Amino acid sequence: MSVVRRVAWYWLLPVAVAAWELVTRALQATYFPPPSQIVARLHELWFSGPPSRVFLTDEAVADLVPSLSRLFAGWSIACAAGVLLGVVLGRSAWLSGLVEPLVHFGRSVPPAALLPVFLVLFKVGTPMQLASIVYGVVWPVLINSMDGARHVDRQYIETGAVYRLSSWQRLTRIILPAAAPKIFAGLRLSVSLALIMMVISELVGSSEGIGHRMLEAQSQFDIPAMWAGIVLLGLLGIGLNAAFLAVERAVLGWHTSARTGDA
């Protein structure tokens, strides 16, 4: 599988970009500029600043910093709430049976459909955007945490009882480590959802950020700038996913080793 990924990155991706360049230049499509034009606009907008600011322009500071701040703040709140509630519900059968229908109803409502509600409750600004991100992100974390905490091997719990571990010790030494693979699966899904909800919330109620910049470019018919925003979001998604995978491998190295040993 690693060989296939290398082939895709080092051969297939450059070929696809080259084909895109040739086709768009031949067709001269107004709404599909060639990649070279998009990259030039991307550099001009966000990465042509002085070296002292890591080449970030004023627009980059005005757009990237608020967007990423909201993304990480909303993601952190949603993950903390999702893991906490998920573990509590997963370890309590009666509470889970009572609340689970509401959980499934809540996750079935598209987060974008609640943007008008958040606008009424929080007005335009950061609180509305944070609420949108938290609502869109919390569900996969909550459900995976519930599932992981619910299916902890009973022998582990009985062993903890034999050694007379306290409730806190059982939580930190048995339940959370056993549920960690499921929890991290939910956290990984939530990263991409946080990026999506960040953009959606900025398209509706923001005067700054990447989403607002894309909407502004669309209203001004600056098509290369609009595509530059799309490319930037794609690069951010790849970077965030790679960073999360690195953290996951560091934290769950024991789990990977155990599976390899069992095989």
ZITAGI-V644061 format. One record per backbone hydrogen bond with DSSP energy under -0.5 kcal/mol. CO is the residue of the C=O (numbers start at 0). NH is the residue of the N-H. If there is no record, write none. Layout:
# ZITAGI-V644061
co=[CO CO]
nh=[NH NH]
This chain:
# ZITAGI-V644061
co=[0 1 2 3 4 5 6 6 7 10 11 12 13 14 15 16 17 18 19 20 21 22 23 23 28 33 33 34 35 36 37 38 39 40 41 41 42 45 49 49 50 52 54 56 57 58 59 59 60 62 62 63 64 65 66 67 68 69 70 71 72 73 74 75 76 77 78 79 80 81 82 83 84 85 86 87 88 90 91 92 93 94 95 98 98 99 100 101 102 103 104 105 107 109 109 110 111 113 114 115 116 117 118 124 125 126 127 128 129 130 131 132 133 134 136 137 138 139 140 141 142 143 144 145 146 148 152 152 153 154 155 156 157 158 159 160 165 166 167 168 169 169 170 173 174 175 178 179 180 181 182 183 184 185 186 187 187 188 189 190 191 192 193 194 195 196 197 198 199 200 204 208 209 210 211 212 213 214 215 216 217 220 221 222 223 224 225 226 227 228 229 230 231 232 233 234 235 236 237 238 239 240 241 242 243 244 245 246 247 251 252 253 254 255 256 257 258]
nh=[4 5 6 7 8 9 10 11 12 14 15 16 17 18 19 20 21 22 23 24 25 26 27 28 31 36 37 38 39 40 41 42 43 44 45 46 46 56 52 54 53 55 48 60 61 62 63 64 64 66 209 67 68 69 70 71 72 73 74 75 76 77 78 79 80 81 82 83 84 85 86 87 88 89 90 91 91 92 95 96 97 98 99 101 102 103 104 105 106 107 108 108 109 112 113 113 114 117 118 119 120 121 122 128 129 130 131 132 133 134 135 136 137 138 140 141 142 143 144 145 146 147 148 149 150 151 155 156 157 158 159 160 161 162 164 163 169 170 171 172 173 174 175 177 178 179 182 183 184 185 186 187 188 189 190 190 191 192 193 194 195 196 197 198 199 200 201 202 203 204 124 212 213 214 215 216 217 218 219 221 220 222 225 226 227 228 229 230 231 232 233 234 235 236 237 238 239 240 241 242 243 244 245 246 247 248 249 250 251 255 256 257 258 259 260 261 262]
